[in-house]
Amino acid sequence: MESYGLQKKRDALVSCLKEMDSLLIAFSGGVDSTLLLSVAREVLGKRILAVTAGSIIHRKRDIKRASDFCGELGIRHLIVEPGEMKVDAFLRNGEDRCFQCKKILFRILVKIAHENAIDSLAHGANYDDLNDYRPGFRAAQEAGVAAPMVDVRLTKQEIREISRQMHLTTSELPSSPCLATRIPYGSPITEEKLVMIDKAEEFLEKQGFSAPRVRHHGSVARIEVMRNEIGCLLDKNKRGLICEKIKGIGFDHVSVDLEGYISGKMNRSVKVGV
């Protein structure tokens, strides 16, 4: 990666943020939003506010990481409960699920920004996100929430590289979308399903898998891990333990996706242009 080109994009991000008088950032604690928040802190100082969604569709360990990061740097931070689990349009889990969820969250963020006299809002989307089905972008645009890293065309790889240069602990952090993304479109979202998924993935992480996904297909848990970890997942010394634990969580059957983990796989059923 050409360092000059990377520095040019970082400078462009700084320039973009300098145009804002104050900023509220939708902060998940992941790779992208952590970089955005870190650069915004350098540019705007105390004129920033980080807000994290704290509902059951988000892993508690991710919420804690976001809280710890803000605490260490002295960044104002709020954790809010959006209440999407009370909204039928979200619980139905249609192809617009992400739009419904983000619409609820961004409505709350706009209100918080107004109450705190903050003039700008942003989220941590990156340029690569444009290549996937992301209905949440429409919700952001409708609410006037900016995507500075998209505007300066920062890719995921570039965000990780800048994060390394800034010594951010999130530079190598695997992606961690909300737990609802593990449930196929059309299958209703329930608290029971989310808890099962979270427990199963946390167990697999403790077994050493770097970015496990447990897809909830009714009574079947479909496990995805990185391709180079599939052999470990099928190892006779681990297989029995994994099956026993995941069945104990509530699944009747445990399957392994031999294709391995691929980001956005659950969006394959979505028609292009939706």
N, C-alpha and C positions, 0 to 999 in steps of 0.2 A: 504494500500500500504506500503510495507516494505521500511522504510526510507534508510536503508543501500543500498538496491538494487538501489534506486533512486539516491543516492549520487554517487554510482559507475558509473552510466550512465552519470551523470553530469560531473564527473571527466573525463570520456572517451571523452565527447564532448570537454572539455577544452583541453585535450591532442591532439585531432584531429585538433583543431584550432591553437594550438601552432606550428604545423608543417607548417603553412602557414606564409609567410613573410608579405603579404598584402592581403586584401580580399574585393571583391565587392559582395554585397548581394542584391539579388532581393527582395525588401522590399515592401510588400503589406500593412503593418500596422496591420495585423491580429495576432492571438495568436502565431502561429508557427514562423513566420519570426521576430516577435518582440522579442521572447526569443532568437532566434539565433543571432540577432543583438546585444542584450544586453550582452550576454555572449562573443561575439566577441569583443565588446568594452572593456570588462574587460581584455581580453587576448591580444588584438592587439592595444588597445589605438586608436590613430589617424590614424592608418594604415588601416582603413576601409572606404568604401564608400557605402552608401545605394542608390539604384536606384529604383524608383517607376514608374510603368506604369500609365500614366495619361489620357488614352483615354476614350471614352464614354461608353465602356463596364464595366468600374469600377465606383462605386458610389463616388460622389464628397466628401461625408462625410468620406469615407474610406481614400481617398487620403489626405484629410486635417488632419486626425488623424495621418497618417504616417509622414506628414510634421511637425506637432506639436511635435511629439515624438522626432524626430531628432533635432529639434530646441531646445527643453528643455535640451537635453543631449550634445549639441554641436557636433553632428555627421554630417559629410559631407553628403549632400543629393541632389540628382538630380531627377526631375520629367521629364520623357520623353514621347513623343507621338509615340508609335510604328508604327501606321499607318495600323493596321490590317483591318480597315474598308475600305481600298482601295484595298484589296487583295481578288480576287474572290474565291480562295480556302478556305478562312475563311468564307466569306459571304454565300457560298453555304450551310454551316452548316452540313457537313457530319460527320460521326462518328470520323473522324480525326480532328475535329474542334480545340480541345485543342492542338493537335500537331502543327497545322498550326499557331495558335496564339503564342504559346511558341517559335516556331522556329523563328518567326519574332522578338520577344522580346529578345531572347537570342543572336541573331545575333548582335543586337544593344548593348547589355551588353558586349559582347566580344570586340567590337570596343571601347567602353568607357574604359574598363579595359586596353586595349592596349595603348590608348591615355594617361592614367593616370599612366602607369607603374605599374599596379596591376597584381600580378602573379596568383591569384586564384579567382574563382567565385563560389558562392553557392546560393541555394534557400532553402526555409524553409519547404520542404516536411517532413512528419513524417512517422513513421513505419506503422501506420494504413492505410496510403494511398495505400500501396501495395495490400490491400484487395479490392480495387475498380478499376474501369476502368480509368486509368490515362495515356493517350497517351502523355501527356506533359512530362512524364519521359523520353521518347525516345528522345524528342527534347533536353532535358537537357543533356542527355548522349552524344548525337551527338555533342553538343557545348562544352562539357567538363565542365559542371556546376555541382559541387558536391552537395550532399545532406547529410551533416554531421549528422543530427538527424536521418536519416534513417540508416546510417552506425553504429550508436551506439544504434539503436533499441529503440529510444524514442517514446512512444505512445502519442496520444493526451491527454489522462488523465494525464500521467506523465509530459507532457509539461505544462499543466495547474497547476499542483501541484508545479513544480519548479517556475513557474511564480508567484504563491502566495507567495512562500518563498522569492522571490526577490521583492515582493510588486509591481509587474507590474500591471497596470490598465487593461491590456488586459486578465488577467487570467480567467475571466468569460465571455469574449466577445464571442457572437455566431459566428459560421462560416459565412463567407461572400464571397462565390465564385463569379466570374464575372457574370454580368447580362445576358450574352449570354447563360448561363447554364439553364435559365428559358424557352428557346425556344427549342421545340422538334427537334431532328435531322431530317434534310431534309427540314425543314421550313426555308427559307432564313432569314438571320439576317439583320435587317434594323435599322437605327437610330430611326425611329418612334416607333418601337416595344420596343427598349431599354428604350426610354424616358417614354413610358407608364408603363413599368414594374417598373422602378425606382420610378416614382411618386406614383404608387399604393402601393408599399412596404413601402415607406417613410410615407405615410398616415397611414398604418396599424401599423407601429412602434409607431407613435404618439398616436394611440388608445390603446397602452399598450401591443401589441403583441411582444414577445421577439425575434423571428426569423422567421418572415413571408416570405413566398415565393409566388409570383404571377406568375404562369406558363401561357405563352402566347399561347393559342390554337386558333389562328385566331380571331374570334369575341368573344371567350370565355376566361374569366379570371378564372383560377382554383387556388383557394387559399389553401395553406397549412400553418397550424400553429402547434405549439406543441400540442400533444394530450390533455393535460390538459387545453388547451385554446380553444378547439373547442366549448365548451358550451358557452363561452363568445362571440365567433364569431357568433353563432346562436341566441344569446339573442335578443328578440324582440325589445329591446330598442336600439340595435346597428345595427341590420341587415339592417334596412331601410337606415340608414346613410351610411353604408358601400357600399351597392348596388348603392345608388345615386352617391357617390363620384367616385367609380370605373367606373361606366358607363359614368360619366362626363369626365373621363380621355380618353375614347375612346372605351371601350369594350361595346358590346351589351348585353352580358350575364355574370352573376357572379355565379360561382359554388364553392362548398366547398369540399375538399378532406377529406372524413371521416376517412381515414387511418392516417391523420396527417402528419407532416413533417418528412421525413426520408431522410438523406443524401444519395446522389447518386441515388435517385429514377428515375431520367431521363435517367439513364444508363441501365435500365432494358431491353430496346430494343436492346442493343448491344450484339452481339454474343460473347460468351466467347472465348478468344484467339485472338480477333481482335487486 
